[in-house]
Amino acid sequence: MAYSDSLKPLKTHLAILNLVIIGLILFLFMAPGNLLGHSSIKDINSVSAKIIAKNGASIRDMPSRKGKVIVIAPVNSEIKIIQRKVQSDIIDHKPGSWVKVEYLGKTGYIWEHLID
């Protein structure tokens, strides 16, 4: 009888340990950014923005007005921002930066004042 009584705390600890392990496993599978690098939440660095230029905005192959226009995104189009402040510039006496974006599967650069 004394031997059985001494095992009760051990059984209680094992039951608690099992619950903790099950909880950790559930957390790893349901957590937004699990250990495998998959995420159900958008990457913090990849943010959406909308084109606010009335005539649309040119997305270029390099961060410069000299860059070739890849595609023109119409006003209110949603674009994915890949990187902000790629290169500083002054356009029409207005200082700003070029932003690396993705639109319709194409990656290019857009003047920051054309997006919101």
N, C-alpha and C positions, 0 to 999 in steps of 0.2 A: 504494500500500500504506500509506503514512503517513497518507493521508486517511482510510482505512477504520479504522485503529487509533485515530485521534483520536475517532471516533464511538462506540466501544465504551462509554466511561463515560456518554455521553449516552443510549444505548440501555438501559443498566442503570438509570439514574435514571428513565427513562420507565417501565420495567417496575415499579419500586418505587412510583412515583407512581400508576400504574394500580391496583396492589394496595391502596394507601391509599384511593383514591377508591372502589373497590368495597367496602372495609371500612366506610367512612363511610356509604355508601348503605344497606348491610345493617343497620348500627346504627340509622339513622334509622327504618327500617321495622320493626325488631324491638324498639326501645326501648319501655319501658312508657309513657312520657309523651312522645310525639313532638311535633314542632313544630306540628302541627295542633290540639293540645289534646286529642286522644283518648288514653285511657289504658286499659290492660288491668288495672291495679291500682286498687282502690277509692281514691277521693279521700281524702286524709288527714283532711279535716274531716268526711267522712261516715262515721261509725262505727256499727256495729250494737250494740244493747244488748237485754237481755231484761227483761221485766216480772217483778218479784219479789214484788209485792203479792199476797197470797193471794186476795183478792177481785177482782183485776184493777186496772187503773188508768185513770182518766178522762183523756182527751186533750181539752184545752179550746181554745177559740178565742182566748183571750188568757191571758197569764201571771199568772193570779190564780184564787183559789177562786171568785171571782165570774164567771169566764169560763164561757160556755155549753159543756156537754159535747158534743163532736162525735162521739166514739166511745169505747167502753170496750174496752181491750185486755186480754184474759184473761192470767192468770199464765203465764209462760214464752213469751209472744208475743215475737217479734223485731220491734224497731222500728229505724228509721234515725234517728240523731242528726244534726240539721242544724247546731245551734248550742248550745253549753253556756253556762250562766250568763247567760241572757237578762235575768233580773231576780231580785234577792235578795228573800227573804221569810222569814217565820217562821210555821210551821204547827204547831199542837199543841206550842208551846213549843220547836220544833226549827228552828234556822236552816238555810237552804238556798237553792237557786236553782231557777228554772224552766228547763227545757230545751226547745228547739224541736225537734220530731220529725216524722217522717212515718210513717204507719201506714195500710196498705190504701189508699194513694193520697191520703190526707188529711193535711194539715199542721196541727199544733197544738202545744200546750204541755203538759208533764207535770212533776210535782214530782220533783226529782232522786232523792229517797230511795225512789222506787218502782221504780227501774231499777237494773240491775247492768251 
